[in-house]
Structure formats: structure tokens, C-alpha cells
Amino acid sequence: MKTVNVRIGRVSFGGKKLAVIAGPCVIESRRSCLDLAARLKAITRKAGVGFVFKASFDKANRSSIKSYRGPGLDKGLDILAAVKDEVGVPVITDVHEVSQVEAVARRVDALQIPAFLCRQTDLLVAAGQTGKPVNVKKGQFLAPEDMENVVRKLESTGNRRIMLTERGSSFGYNNLVADMRSIVIMREFGYPVIIDSTHSVQRPGGLGDKSGGDSELAPYIARAAVAVGCDGVFVETHTKPGKALSDGANMVPVSEMGALLKTLKKIKGVVS
């Protein structure tokens, strides 16, 4: 089924050109975000793919109370605005509460609804009412067909700038499986579908007080999803994943991003 094109800044999702959402899981510092965004901009430009920078100002669903959550709303939005203005790339970030939506929408190009919150009606409606593009991650507990109700909640606001993201489904304890059928099914709703290649290889709570992951499998998930026909790829990346403050176990090292994107672009060219 043909989907609409959704633009985040100048980057289009839903067309023939590959686009990627990439960045660290959480904002660690202003300098690290600016440096990583600049590096990713150069990598994606060389690869010829669209690029939207992603980082969270707060990770409200960390496994442990001791886990690093981020710099918070105000400082985090200042850093994301700096990435947008100084590096010159569009920015997307998570919102967890209705009270955050208005402030976030003023500073970034698109809003993202975390998987655990994908059915929260008030949050979806508030995000839709901003008129900004809204990317909703499919909950690990939902069938892809269930995301049609999520789409209808957003459409009720008049907003058609909608994207859906597959990030794996719960498979027993501490494990996820990315079902490629989800991409096909969710595209039937008429909107672009993204594959979250790194969270799909996460092992939620697998290390007790934090999540584990199989980062070496993330490129395979991305390649498979592009071959199936996804409209974009979500990749969490870091200069040193082993030292990342969140989700390092499932990240792709930024040093490997160029080769990965080159491969994904070739696959996209074959199936488009």
C-alpha cells in the first residue's frame, strides 16, 4: 500500500530515499550530543541518506531507580535546540507526560511516543494537537493490528503527520522478537513505518538492574526490515557504546554507521 510522505524538517519518510533517525539513547552532555550529531551528519551526507537526530532529555522508564535518566526537560531542550541550530539537523525526542508536550513541541521538529505509552489517549491527543510529526513506537505488548487504534486517536486531532515504529514484541522473559510482518501490516494504515533496529535486539531487564542486548544483531534487523519495505531506520549509536549511560548493550558504534548505511541504501534501491 502506498503511504503518505511525512517530513521532519527537510527529511522525508515514505519516499524512495532512505532516511534514518539516529543518536544516543539519552542526552549525556551538550558536547557529546553536538559532536555525535555533527559526526552523524557527515556520515549520512556521504551515504546519501536523510538524517534526523534523536536523544532523550529524560528516560522515565529505566529499569532501576539508580539508573541515569538524563538532564531533565529544560536543560535537555536547550541541548536539543543547540543541535538543531548549530549542527543544522532536524531533531526528535520523547515525551512522557501531557505537561511536557507544549514545551517540547516549541523546541524540536517532531515528537516521539515511547512504546510503553503508545496507548495513552491523552498523551497521543496532546501530541497530535501540536501539528508536529508524531512517531509512535509500537508497544512490546501489542499486535501490529492494534496500532490502528493508535493511528485513529492521532487522526482525531486532524494531524496526518504520523509515523509508526516497530521495536520488537515480548517473547517470554527478557527477550524480544522483531516480526517483519508488522512492517507490512502497519503500512496498511497509510503512514510510514520505521524499524527500530537497536531496541529490537534489546533484552529488557536482562542484566537485573538494567537491560542487556545483542548489538551485533542490530544491522541484520535493519537490513531485513529495509528489504521488507520499511520507510526508515531508527538506530541508537554512540562513540563508545560500552560507556554509554543508557542502552549501550544494543547500540551500534558510530564508527560502523557509514558501512551500515551504505548497505541499507543499496537494499532500499533494489526494493523501491
MIKETOR-373598 format. One line per field, with one value per atom (N, C-alpha, C, O): atom name; x, z, y. Coordinates in steps of 0.001 Angstrom, whole numbers, plus 500000, padded with zeros to 6 digits. Layout:
N
atom	CA,...
east	X,...
up	Z,...
north	Y,...
***
This chain:
272
atom	N,CA,C,O,N,CA,C,O,N,CA,C,O,N,CA,C,O,N,CA,C,O,N,CA,C,O,N,CA,C,O,N,CA,C,O,N,CA,C,O,N,CA,C,O,N,CA,C,O,N,CA,C,O,N,CA,C,O,N,CA,C,O,N,CA,C,O,N,CA,C,O,N,CA,C,O,N,CA,C,O,N,CA,C,O,N,CA,C,O,N,CA,C,O,N,CA,C,O,N,CA,C,O,N,CA,C,O,N,CA,C,O,N,CA,C,O,N,CA,C,O,N,CA,C,O,N,CA,C,O,N,CA,C,O,N,CA,C,O,N,CA,C,O,N,CA,C,O,N,CA,C,O,N,CA,C,O,N,CA,C,O,N,CA,C,O,N,CA,C,O,N,CA,C,O,N,CA,C,O,N,CA,C,O,N,CA,C,O,N,CA,C,O,N,CA,C,O,N,CA,C,O,N,CA,C,O,N,CA,C,O,N,CA,C,O,N,CA,C,O,N,CA,C,O,N,CA,C,O,N,CA,C,O,N,CA,C,O,N,CA,C,O,N,CA,C,O,N,CA,C,O,N,CA,C,O,N,CA,C,O,N,CA,C,O,N,CA,C,O,N,CA,C,O,N,CA,C,O,N,CA,C,O,N,CA,C,O,N,CA,C,O,N,CA,C,O,N,CA,C,O,N,CA,C,O,N,CA,C,O,N,CA,C,O,N,CA,C,O,N,CA,C,O,N,CA,C,O,N,CA,C,O,N,CA,C,O,N,CA,C,O,N,CA,C,O,N,CA,C,O,N,CA,C,O,N,CA,C,O,N,CA,C,O,N,CA,C,O,N,CA,C,O,N,CA,C,O,N,CA,C,O,N,CA,C,O,N,CA,C,O,N,CA,C,O,N,CA,C,O,N,CA,C,O,N,CA,C,O,N,CA,C,O,N,CA,C,O,N,CA,C,O,N,CA,C,O,N,CA,C,O,N,CA,C,O,N,CA,C,O,N,CA,C,O,N,CA,C,O,N,CA,C,O,N,CA,C,O,N,CA,C,O,N,CA,C,O,N,CA,C,O,N,CA,C,O,N,CA,C,O,N,CA,C,O,N,CA,C,O,N,CA,C,O,N,CA,C,O,N,CA,C,O,N,CA,C,O,N,CA,C,O,N,CA,C,O,N,CA,C,O,N,CA,C,O,N,CA,C,O,N,CA,C,O,N,CA,C,O,N,CA,C,O,N,CA,C,O,N,CA,C,O,N,CA,C,O,N,CA,C,O,N,CA,C,O,N,CA,C,O,N,CA,C,O,N,CA,C,O,N,CA,C,O,N,CA,C,O,N,CA,C,O,N,CA,C,O,N,CA,C,O,N,CA,C,O,N,CA,C,O,N,CA,C,O,N,CA,C,O,N,CA,C,O,N,CA,C,O,N,CA,C,O,N,CA,C,O,N,CA,C,O,N,CA,C,O,N,CA,C,O,N,CA,C,O,N,CA,C,O,N,CA,C,O,N,CA,C,O,N,CA,C,O,N,CA,C,O,N,CA,C,O,N,CA,C,O,N,CA,C,O,N,CA,C,O,N,CA,C,O,N,CA,C,O,N,CA,C,O,N,CA,C,O,N,CA,C,O,N,CA,C,O,N,CA,C,O,N,CA,C,O,N,CA,C,O,N,CA,C,O,N,CA,C,O,N,CA,C,O,N,CA,C,O,N,CA,C,O,N,CA,C,O,N,CA,C,O,N,CA,C,O,N,CA,C,O,N,CA,C,O,N,CA,C,O,N,CA,C,O,N,CA,C,O,N,CA,C,O,N,CA,C,O,N,CA,C,O,N,CA,C,O,N,CA,C,O,N,CA,C,O,N,CA,C,O,N,CA,C,O,N,CA,C,O,N,CA,C,O,N,CA,C,O,N,CA,C,O,N,CA,C,O,N,CA,C,O,N,CA,C,O,N,CA,C,O,N,CA,C,O,N,CA,C,O,N,CA,C,O,N,CA,C,O,N,CA,C,O,N,CA,C,O,N,CA,C,O,N,CA,C,O,N,CA,C,O,N,CA,C,O,N,CA,C,O,N,CA,C,O,N,CA,C,O,N,CA,C,O,N,CA,C,O,N,CA,C,O,N,CA,C,O,N,CA,C,O,N,CA,C,O,N,CA,C,O,N,CA,C,O,N,CA,C,O,N,CA,C,O,N,CA,C,O,N,CA,C,O,N,CA,C,O,N,CA,C,O,N,CA,C,O,N,CA,C,O,N,CA,C,O,N,CA,C,O,N,CA,C,O,N,CA,C,O,N,CA,C,O,N,CA,C,O,N,CA,C,O,N,CA,C,O,N,CA,C,O,N,CA,C,O,N,CA,C,O,N,CA,C,O,N,CA,C,O,N,CA,C,O,N,CA,C,O,N,CA,C,O,N,CA,C,O,N,CA,C,O,N,CA,C,O,N,CA,C,O,N,CA,C,O,N,CA,C,O,N,CA,C,O,N,CA,C,O,N,CA,C,O,N,CA,C,O,N,CA,C,O,N,CA,C,O,N,CA,C,O,N,CA,C,O,N,CA,C,O,N,CA,C,O,N,CA,C,O,N,CA,C,O,N,CA,C,O,N,CA,C,O,N,CA,C,O,N,CA,C,O,N,CA,C,O,N,CA,C,O,N,CA,C,O,N,CA,C,O,N,CA,C,O,N,CA,C,O,N,CA,C,O,N,CA,C,O,N,CA,C,O,N,CA,C,O,N,CA,C,O,N,CA,C,O
east	500841,500000,500870,501879,500479,501215,500960,499813,502019,501881,502104,502698,501617,501888,503353,503990,503867,505201,505083,504252,505898,505943,507325,508345,507336,508611,508921,508076,510147,510675,511796,512869,511546,512465,512470,511418,513654,513772,513873,514062,513749,513913,512550,511641,512418,511146,511163,512118,510091,509886,508668,507598,508846,507756,508036,507235,509149,509512,510525,510695,511182,512151,513519,514332,513779,515077,515102,514159,516173,516319,516514,517226,515875,516045,516307,515815,517089,517473,517249,517510,516763,516703,517799,517784,518751,519912,520414,520246,521031,521610,521751,521480,522165,522301,520947,519987,520851,519594,519167,518012,520100,519794,520865,522015,520497,521466,522436,522022,523714,524722,525391,525719,525591,526146,525909,525636,526016,525866,526935,526631,528181,529281,529162,529396,528798,528706,527609,527768,526491,525403,525802,525545,526422,526843,527868,527792,528826,529875,529301,529639,528429,527861,526942,526957,526146,525253,526039,525659,527133,527966,528597,528683,529027,529629,528594,528874,527403,526340,525884,525544,525876,525515,526480,526066,527776,528780,528643,528751,528405,528269,527057,527147,525916,524693,524745,524207,525388,525529,526367,526018,527459,528315,527569,527749,526720,525961,524765,524206,524370,523230,521888,520960,521776,520511,520083,520917,518780,518261,518567,518677,518706,519106,518331,518272,517734,517091,517787,517951,518197,518912,517919,516926,518198,517339,518154,519209,517663,518187,517077,516252,517052,516005,516518,517641,515696,516067,515776,516310,514907,514586,514177,513354,514746,514322,513530,514089,512215,511355,511066,510421,511536,511214,512465,512477,513505,514716,514424,513506,515218,514983,515116,514330,516121,516447,516296,516479,515965,515901,517272,517374,518329,519694,520175,521218,519430,519874,519839,518977,520785,520830,519641,519376,518922,517721,517919,517193,518875,519070,519086,518903,519307,519449,518131,518138,517013,515720,515210,515907,513981,513270,513968,514298,514200,514702,516106,516348,517022,518394,518457,519190,517681,517675,517186,517768,516115,515598,516580,516675,517307,518340,519404,519871,519780,520807,520273,520980,519046,518470,518307,518513,517943,517835,519198,519306,520242,521597,522003,522632,521646,521927,521235,521834,519973,519209,519812,519945,520171,520645,522107,522456,522960,524395,524849,525733,524252,524621,523773,524213,522566,521714,521006,520889,520529,519776,518463,518399,517412,516156,516312,517169,515462,515595,514244,513199,514292,513113,513452,514587,512471,512707,511414,510322,511556,510412,509652,510233,508347,507537,506856,506374,506828,506267,504977,504200,504752,503588,502955,503636,501649,500940,501545,501613,501979,502522,503811,504196,504479,505731,505509,506377,504360,504168,504348,505075,503706,503752,505174,505612,505899,507268,508178,509003,508023,508862,508569,509494,507303,506919,507479,507703,507705,508259,509723,510218,510436,511882,512402,513525,511596,512086,511178,510135,511591,510878,509809,508870,509946,508992,508956,509925,507821,507629,507593,507100,508124,508095,507385,507640,506499,505785,506443,506469,506978,507635,506669,505456,507236,506421,505492,504328,505996,505172,503977,503034,504000,502951,502097,501317,502231,501617,500096,499464,499492,498023,497462,496250,498312,497861,497117,497738,495822,494995,495293,495474,495350,495584,496929,497042,497947,499277,499268,499834,498637,498552,497798,498228,496687,495878,496653,496644,497312,498096,499212,499461,499881,500950,500397,500974,499276,498668,498239,498358,497746,497253,498353,498052,499605,500702,500876,501439,500397,500598,501960,502242,502801,504131,504040,503069,505033,505087,505179,505882,504467,504464,504850,504189,505913,506354,505979,506410,505174,504741,505397,505286,506073,506667,505613,504920,505506,504549,504956,506104,504014,504307,504699,504190,505609,506066,504932,505047,503846,502703,501554,500497,501736,500654,500913,502058,499844,499908,499963,499447,500569,500625,499250,499081,498260,496902,496358,495549,496798,496305,496725,496116,497748,498227,497263,497407,496303,495310,494533,494191,494250,493551,494403,493878,495715,496639,496573,496500,496598,496512,495218,495235,494106,492820,492783,492168,493434,493497,494233,493794,495343,496089,495295,495256,494671,493886,492717,492263,492228,491098,491438,490540,492733,493175,493322,493576,493161,493376,494805,495126,495655,497066,497246,496826,497869,498161,499663,500113,500424,501890,502299,502887,501968,502070,503085,503125,503905,504789,504665,504412,504845,504792,506122,506752,506543,507832,507686,507092,508237,508332,509616,510697,509490,510666,510718,511364,510030,510070,508888,508292,508562,507467,508020,508984,507401,507854,507765,506772,508820,508889,509434,510644,508525,508980,509535,509133,510455,511059,512383,513178,512609,513893,514314,515504,513344,513697,512637,511469,513061,512169,512390,513473,511351,511461,510866,509750,511608,511109,510445,511108,509144,508352,508216,507556,508830,508819,507426,507198,506492,505123,504524,503627,505020,504490,504657,503793,505756,506006,504946,504383,504677,503679,502292,501557,501947,500618,500417,499386,501385,501212,501248,500641,501940,501934,500554,500253,499713,498358,497513,496463,497958,497218,497487,496832,498458,498690,499794,499952,500564,501613,502965,503015,504063,505384,505634,505175,506365,506734,508256,508955,508743,510172,510532,509721,511740,512244,513235,514203,512996,513950,514881,514588,515984,516865,517627,518033,517826,518612,517760,518161,516582,515732,515146,514741,515099,514601,515526,515101,516793,517730,518038,518973,517238,517375,516888,516028,517451,516948,516479,517257,515190,514677,514910,514506,515566,515842,516760,516870,517415,518207,519435,519993,519860,521041,520650,521475,519393,518933,518477,517276,519404,519029,519160,519052,519390,519421,519206,519310,518905,518648,519942,520915,519927,521038,520674,519723,521431,521134,522155,523215,521821,522693,522994,522447,523861,524094,524596,524346,525305,525844,524746,525001,523517,522408,521622,520825,521839,521067,521192,520179,522385,522471,521655,521126,521544,520764,519277,518575,518806,517405,517142,516122,518058,517887,517853,517005,518767,518826,517554,517015,517083,515864,514667,513856,514557,513399,513382,512323,514541,514601,514215,513539,514639,514270,512771,512192,512136,510687,509933,508818,510534,509887,509621,508734,510366,510163,510535,511243,510061,510246,511386,511688,512006,513114,513679,513072,514856,515554,515920,516452,515629,515979,517176,517126,518239,519456,519996,520327,520085,520798,522279,522680,523085,524506,525296,524751,526583,527432,528883,529221,529730,531151,531763,532641,531296,531779,530595,530322,529887,528689,528917,528018,530093,530386,530367,530242,530489,530473,529206,529086,528265,527009,526245,526300,525538,524792,523430,522745,523025,521757,521799,522197,521391,521200,522455,522365,523603,524838,524908,525549,524244,524339,523682,523970,522801,522165,522498,521881,523463,523822,524784,525551,524718,525683,526775,526452,528037,529103,529035,528795,529242,529144,530181,529980,531281,532313,531825,532432,530730,530192,528977,528429,528562,527342,527486,526543,528634,528820,528631,527912,529271,529172,527742,527239,527088,525718,524779,523967,524892,524004,524250,523316,525484,525800,525085,524537,525101,524416,522908,522254,522352,520918,520444,519359,521233,520860,520790,519899,521722,521709,520461,519829,520113,518910,517670,516784,517614,516475,516321,515208,517451,517410,516843,516231,517045,516542,515031,514321,514550,513138,512213,510999,512746,511880,511311,510564
up	500000,500000,500000,500702,499213,499176,500450,500873,501064,502278,501965,500946,502859,502736,503081,503775,502594,502993,504219,504252,505211,506401,506455,506429,506530,506556,507973,508658,508392,509635,509225,508817,509332,508729,507235,506597,506668,505232,504911,503754,505915,505730,505540,506349,504466,504114,504439,504120,505080,505357,504555,504635,503785,502976,501492,500697,501105,499695,499334,500060,498216,497739,498388,498342,498995,499599,501038,501796,501410,502775,503741,503443,504899,505956,507262,507483,508136,509397,510551,510437,511656,512929,513790,514057,514233,514928,515997,515908,517005,518096,519331,519277,520437,521675,522314,522002,523191,523884,524686,524626,525428,526337,526198,525882,526433,526418,527581,528739,527271,528316,528638,529793,527615,527805,526531,525471,526649,525475,524436,523253,524877,523947,523253,522048,523992,523363,522308,521270,522564,521583,520338,519218,520527,519381,518536,517308,519199,518463,517705,516542,518365,517719,516569,515509,516781,515717,514502,513367,514735,513623,512880,511652,513628,513003,512190,511076,512749,512036,510799,509781,510880,509726,508577,507426,508898,507863,507288,506078,508160,507720,506821,505763,507241,506456,505151,504134,505185,503936,502927,501748,503385,502500,501962,500810,502819,502411,501537,500868,501541,500735,501316,500579,502653,503311,504190,504681,504379,505245,506704,507086,507523,508915,509852,509668,510870,511983,513256,513492,514077,515326,516437,516603,517203,518334,519610,519615,520675,522021,522996,522697,524151,525146,526260,526735,526675,527809,529135,530179,529072,530270,529840,528938,530481,530260,531503,532513,531395,532565,532893,533899,532055,532285,532449,532048,533035,533278,534252,535067,534158,534980,536474,537278,536840,538250,538653,537835,539899,540442,540429,540483,540355,540354,538962,538827,537939,536562,536188,536645,535357,534841,533923,533027,534141,533355,532325,531331,532532,531605,532333,533549,531598,532226,532610,533291,532197,532502,531364,530379,531526,530447,529985,528805,530875,530464,529877,528777,530601,530116,528865,527922,528873,527718,526459,525390,526571,525396,524902,523698,525812,525395,524553,523550,524970,524235,522876,521872,522837,521558,520603,519398,521133,520300,519747,518615,520555,520088,518954,517986,519075,517997,516709,515634,516843,515686,515047,513826,515854,515343,514917,513865,515717,515449,514445,513628,514505,513570,512305,511229,512440,511279,510836,509641,511821,511505,512285,513368,511748,512499,513692,513705,514700,515979,516403,516223,516971,517543,518951,519224,519848,521207,521800,521303,522876,523543,524408,524967,524510,525533,526357,525816,527675,528568,529244,529715,529289,530000,529184,528434,529341,528639,528978,528120,530212,530647,529915,529910,529300,528586,527136,526527,526589,525139,524555,523577,525131,524561,524529,523516,525638,525705,524713,524051,524614,523701,522255,521460,521910,520540,520073,518878,521012,520642,520249,519546,520694,520535,519535,519047,519231,518357,517130,517040,516204,514935,514948,514152,515844,515893,517293,518046,517631,518938,518790,517797,519794,519799,521055,522162,520866,521971,522275,521410,523483,523836,523772,523914,523556,523381,524562,524368,525787,526956,527073,527809,526357,526468,525214,525078,524296,522978,523001,522021,524102,524176,525038,525243,525540,526431,525636,524995,525679,524827,525009,524021,526236,526462,525900,525337,526051,525534,524008,523407,523385,521925,521386,520415,522008,521542,521708,520812,522829,523050,522021,521494,521735,520738,519356,518615,519013,517716,517551,516461,518610,518542,518302,517927,518507,518223,516730,516316,515916,514474,514029,512832,514977,514656,514194,514514,513449,513168,514475,515402,514540,515744,515356,514532,515954,515747,516983,518092,516794,517919,517821,516805,518879,518922,519361,520360,518609,518948,520246,520407,521168,522431,522238,521347,523080,523013,523301,523044,523833,524263,523264,523525,522121,521155,519879,519452,519277,517915,516965,517302,515796,514872,514493,514273,514416,514087,515114,514781,516359,517425,517233,517809,516437,516245,515401,515333,514771,514037,514984,514620,516192,517176,517593,517852,517656,517958,516850,517117,515621,514475,514522,514280,514831,514857,515953,515776,517067,518134,517637,517882,516945,516410,515312,515265,514440,513354,513881,513209,515071,515635,515859,515986,515909,516105,514789,514775,513674,512365,511881,510770,512695,512347,511516,511928,510350,509498,509348,508489,510180,510129,511130,512174,510778,511691,511168,509970,512067,511742,512853,514009,512491,513444,513426,512377,514594,514689,515296,516361,514602,515104,515935,515472,517166,518021,518745,519784,518178,518769,519680,520236,519823,520695,521781,521560,522955,524074,523686,523120,524005,523686,524921,525072,525801,527071,527929,527793,528805,529692,529137,528586,529293,528944,527505,527210,526615,525215,524317,524691,523132,522138,520795,520512,519984,518616,517694,517918,516661,515665,514549,513809,514436,513442,512210,512261,511115,509909,509315,508516,509689,509230,509758,509138,510895,511476,510538,510469,509823,508896,507813,507509,507237,506170,506694,506056,507855,508430,508775,508432,509445,509872,508703,508783,507628,506457,505816,505093,506084,505544,506115,505561,507207,507786,507026,507272,506096,505220,505637,505049,506646,507154,507146,507140,507146,507131,508373,509471,508172,509259,509357,508365,510571,510861,511582,512333,511355,512153,513180,512823,514430,515482,515604,516317,514913,514800,516079,516301,516917,518131,519315,520059,519512,520600,520296,521212,519032,518677,519150,519268,519422,519905,521400,521937,522046,523481,524251,523779,525441,526368,527620,528551,527640,528729,530104,530364,530976,532320,532369,533401,531264,531166,532051,532288,532543,533421,534860,535645,535196,536563,536788,536765,537008,537256,536004,536076,534868,533595,532460,532641,531289,530138,529451,529418,528908,528087,526619,526266,525777,524354,523520,524007,522256,521300,520155,519062,520404,519439,518095,517061,518107,516857,515891,514699,516403,515556,514968,514049,515487,515029,513527,512885,512936,511478,510681,509621,511173,510465,510487,509490,511635,511736,510769,510079,510717,509824,508369,507601,507987,506604,506214,505125,507113,506828,506666,505758,507549,507513,506256,505669,505844,504611,503420,502503,503427,502349,502315,501242,503488,503559,503068,502560,503216,502717,503736,503528,504843,505831,505233,504229,505848,505326,505990,505600,506964,507644,508699,509057,509188,510177,511376,511233,512551,513826,514400,514565,514698,515218,516381,516206,517554,518632,518486,518278,518600,518343,519322,519958,519430,520436,520007,519311,520421,520101,520861,520344,522085,522902,523601,524763,522909,523495,524860,525701,525089,526375,527536,528690,527240,528278,528247,529001,527376,527283,528597,529280,528941,530210,530122,531135,528924,528758,527464,526419,527535,526354,525538,524342,526153,525421,524837,523809,525497,525064,523719,523088,523267,521968,520933,519868,521233,520309,519213,519385,518089,517007,517170,517252,517218,517316,516136,515005,516387,515308,514221,513062,514591,513607,512567,511505,512863,511938,511161,510322,511438,510824,509319,508569,508873,507448,506602,505603,506999,506252,506291,505287,507454,507577,506653,505944,506663,505834,504348,503547,503988,502588,502132,501031,503004,502688,502624,501699,503606,503637,502426,501907,501971,500803,499564,498730,499447,498303,498308,497272,499487,499606,499268,498550,499785,499511,498013,497491,497333,495897,495121,494069,495634,494959,495137,494203,496354,496660,496371,496307,496193,495968,494546,494182
north	498795,500000,501248,501308,502240,503489,504276,504416,504792,505577,507059,507413,507907,509333,509592,508799,510695,511124,512015,512922,511765,512606,513242,512554,514564,515285,515750,516326,515488,516042,516980,516536,518269,519221,518997,519009,518792,518540,517051,516676,516216,514779,514129,514319,513362,512743,511258,510550,510796,509379,508925,509526,507861,507360,507404,506913,507979,508037,506957,505977,507150,506158,506306,505383,507465,507709,507212,507443,506536,506041,507199,508158,507103,508089,507372,506265,508008,507375,508345,509543,507807,508529,507935,506733,508743,508194,509149,510365,508562,509343,508478,507278,509058,508297,508060,508765,507094,506836,508058,508481,508612,509710,510782,510475,512033,513125,512935,512889,512827,512676,514007,514279,514834,516182,516978,516415,518267,519138,518821,518672,518720,518487,517150,517060,516099,514785,514751,514108,515441,515480,516263,515823,517412,518216,517478,517483,516844,516127,514937,514716,514167,512995,513398,512773,514438,514897,515362,515075,516079,516549,515376,515378,514394,513214,512441,511998,512283,511579,512359,511757,513674,514482,514228,514090,514169,513916,512510,512313,511539,510144,509972,509348,510527,510359,511140,510703,512283,513057,512278,512207,511702,510905,509690,509298,509093,507903,508252,507382,509522,509943,509557,509222,509602,509275,510450,511212,510582,511631,511329,510164,512368,512180,513081,514297,512459,513168,512718,511521,513679,513370,513073,513781,512010,511642,511494,510860,512076,511827,512202,513066,511561,511806,512711,512542,513670,514525,513836,514211,512809,512041,510640,510479,509632,508242,507843,507415,507999,507825,506365,506073,505449,504039,503171,502007,503739,502949,501816,501902,500754,499557,499834,499334,500638,500841,502299,503201,502522,503872,504533,505758,503720,504228,504629,505268,504261,504491,505973,506724,506371,507740,507978,507176,509080,509370,510469,510511,511352,512458,513779,513818,514886,516202,516857,517883,516301,516904,517780,518021,518246,518941,520212,520333,521151,522460,522387,522883,521777,521673,520805,521103,519731,518841,519521,519340,520308,521011,522067,522307,522695,523644,522945,523486,521745,520993,520549,520645,520069,519647,520827,520684,521982,523180,523572,524043,523374,523676,522740,523168,521473,520519,520972,520985,521340,521786,523031,523100,523997,525281,525251,525787,524632,524673,523612,523869,522434,521371,521449,521044,521968,522141,520883,520608,520109,518889,518906,519488,518272,518184,517256,516373,517472,516769,516194,516819,514983,514342,513882,513489,513929,513452,512905,513180,512122,511503,512498,513428,512288,512950,511857,510862,512061,511047,511487,510657,512800,513331,514454,515154,514614,515682,517040,517920,517214,518501,518877,520047,517909,518177,518591,519216,518247,518295,519688,519856,520678,522034,522573,523120,522419,522938,522224,522854,520907,520145,520525,520691,520664,520980,522322,522519,523249,524549,524471,525353,523419,523404,522361,522483,521343,520281,520148,520795,519306,519170,518083,518124,517115,516007,515423,515517,514814,514202,512685,512150,512012,510554,510046,510520,509084,508464,507126,506251,506943,505680,504497,504654,503316,502107,501853,501502,502026,501742,502684,502391,503814,504823,504930,505872,503980,504122,504100,504493,503647,503624,504752,504823,505626,506696,507764,508612,507723,508578,510054,510765,510532,511957,512400,513489,511559,511900,511936,512849,510959,510926,512134,512756,512462,513594,514900,515744,515067,516289,516409,517493,515301,515321,515639,516436,515011,515276,516719,517280,517325,518690,519723,520856,519363,520295,520518,521531,519581,519677,519185,519127,518832,518319,516862,516176,516386,514953,514175,514579,513059,512227,510800,510168,510314,508937,508126,508444,507077,506251,504881,504194,504499,503167,502151,502348,501075,500026,499349,498934,499241,498580,497130,496449,496661,495278,494298,493100,494825,494026,494065,493490,494731,494894,494110,493957,493617,493105,494297,495363,494151,495298,495824,497023,494926,495365,496347,497212,496215,497086,498539,499440,498772,500135,500977,502198,500344,501125,502027,503152,501555,502391,503584,504667,503386,504485,505533,506733,505068,505969,506787,507994,506133,506840,507913,508965,507645,508662,509906,511029,509706,510838,511543,512772,510776,511370,512199,513125,511876,512622,514087,514920,514412,515797,516543,517747,515820,516429,516306,516728,515739,515579,514312,513230,514445,513299,513092,512334,513762,513627,512548,512828,511312,510178,509166,508882,508622,507517,506475,506812,505221,504122,503384,503245,502911,502231,500850,500682,499864,498502,498375,498741,497853,497727,496381,496241,495408,494079,493817,494740,492546,492106,491194,490461,491247,490412,488936,488478,488219,486789,486084,485919,485672,485141,486266,487421,485921,486900,487418,486657,488735,489357,489133,489022,489067,488852,489480,489583,489897,490477,489790,489276,489790,489305,490361,490829,490733,491675,490882,490156,491027,490307,491194,492232,490793,491614,491768,492676,490900,491063,492367,492939,492830,494068,495248,496122,495273,496379,496407,497459,495257,495152,495520,496274,494983,495216,496689,497266,497302,498690,499668,500736,499333,500210,500290,501240,499285,499294,500435,500762,501037,502160,503454,504467,503424,504563,505504,506574,505125,506002,505290,504060,506053,505439,504579,504894,503501,502597,502540,502334,502727,502735,501437,500896,500942,499827,500367,501039,500078,500407,499207,498247,499275,498115,497816,496676,498810,498582,498149,497254,498767,498288,496913,496197,496543,495218,494102,492953,494435,493415,493607,493014,494439,494657,493428,492685,493228,492214,492947,493159,493337,494184,493563,492430,494318,493837,492633,491972,492347,491125,491080,490009,492235,492285,492610,493078,492360,492585,493998,494266,494920,496305,497168,498392,496535,497247,496251,495038,496797,495936,495533,496287,494332,493882,494023,494721,493361,493445,492707,492314,492523,491837,492792,492651,493760,494825,494318,494938,493188,492672,492229,492059,492042,491617,492792,492602,493999,495160,495406,495683,495319,495529,494525,494863,493298,492286,492633,492464,493119,493542,494692,494704,495656,496804,496364,496818,495484,495027,494273,494469,493411,492650,493572,493392,494565,495465,496330,496553,496812,497598,496729,497197,495469,494554,494305,494132,494287,494083,495315,495198,496498,497704,498783,499610,498807,499872,501222,501292,502276,503630,504391,505519,503802,504447,503519,502510,503882,503056,503913,505014,503395,504031,503272,502053,503994,503364,504191,505364,503596,504281,503974,502828,505028,504901,505763,506665,505470,506128,505955,504998,506875,506718,505540,504848,505319,504210,503556,503857,502666,502056,501424,501430,500884,500258,501229,500818,502525,503548,504401,505366,504045,504794,504692,503670,505751,505798,505130,504990,504716,504006,503202,503718,501948,501091,500826,500548,500906,500639,499242,499025,498281,496883,496614,495598,497507,497276,498349,498391,499213,500289,499831,498884,500528,500350,501412,502597,501034,502040,503008,502587,504281,505257,504982,505347,504344,504009,503008,502875,502300,501303,501812,501096,503038,503554,503774,503520,504235,504505,503256,503280,502173,500921,500381,499878,500487,500005,500778,500181,502096,502907,502680,502720,502445,502153,500883,500823,499864,498610,498810,498328,499522,499751,500535,500272,501486,502273,501383,501545,500451,499542,498678,498472,498172,497336,498154,497688,499363,500258,500503,500553,500655,500891,499720,499903,498525,497330,497171,496798,497460,497180,498352,498163,499558,500729,500732,501640
***
